[in-house]
Amino acid sequence: MVNAKADLLVDVACQIGEAPLWHPDDNLLYWVDIPRGRIYTYNPISESCSLAYEGKPISGFTIQTDGSLLLFMHAGEIALWKSGAISTLLDSVPGSQDTIFNDTIADPAGRVFVGMKAGNHHKGQLYRLDTDCSLHLLLDDLEEPNGMGFTPDRKGMYFTDTLAHSIYLFNYDRTTGSISNQSVFVRVPDEDGIPDGLTVDAEGCVWSAHWDGGCVVRYSPGGREIGRIGLPVTKVSSITFGGADYSQLYISTSGGDNREREGELAGSLFGSKTQVKGVPEFRSRVTPNETRTCSIS
């Protein structure tokens, strides 16, 4: 793949469309409009879009082993959403009342890595939520934590710090969930916008959505650009593979509240048929304790 095109799937005008994730149990794509607190679904068979939830702002989610969604929300709230009902696992993270969780990813063991945007009391942070529902602070000096992914051998984890214009590569320990030995995988030049959401395909290449860059870029495992998808909007926020064989790339965008500036289709959901396939994302295995609460360390 050198270049590909994106097709409009849903004109929904999200203010901040984010976190697209394919749900193989439902055969649906889920994604959110963060500030409006909406979860949308897209059915590729009927080519229809539905509003599945509307409430508090949601920044990201993972799929649990039973098919429910683990939601990451404003002020550090974490909740389970199943069959339309929400149960809170963590009310808030101290010092996060003025900010929100950001991108999330489940790891091979069912833990969840989740970023938190900077607030008045701290810079951007990266947490790990373990399967016993304990939350651990891993990094606390970030500009804006964002998209993540794992290398095919599960020994490395990609991590995006958006305002640092960088995608990093960490050593990742599957047994403990620890990360170490940070190195720069890609530094995005100003003319390409800033890196946002991220996914890794079946060939081990990294796809990065470029906010204010109007594109999705594919990088080789060595960090070289090997493909690009241009979009008719400025704020490209995140990407994921889906469909029965994971051959469809789904692309979320933002700016639907200011289409005059960001593009007449800003905030829409786009799709692209590429020459490569993705892989299923890992599922979270977070089990609440008897009091249905999480702990913080």
DATADA-V607223 format. One record per helix or strand. SS is the DSSP state (hx for helix, st for strand). FROM is the first residue (numbers start at 0). TO is the last residue. Records with the same first field share a line. If there is no record, write none. Layout:
SS: FROM-TO ; FROM-TO
This chain:
st: 2-4 ; 6-9 ; 15-22 ; 27-32 ; 37-42 ; 47-53 ; 57-63 ; 68-73 ; 77-81 ; 84-89 ; 99-105 ; 111-115 ; 123-128 ; 133-141 ; 144-149 ; 155-160 ; 165-171 ; 178-186 ; 193-200 ; 205-210 ; 214-218 ; 224-229 ; 234-241 ; 247-253 ; 268-272 ; 277-277 ; 283-283 ; 294-295
hx: 161-163 ; 189-191 ; 258-261
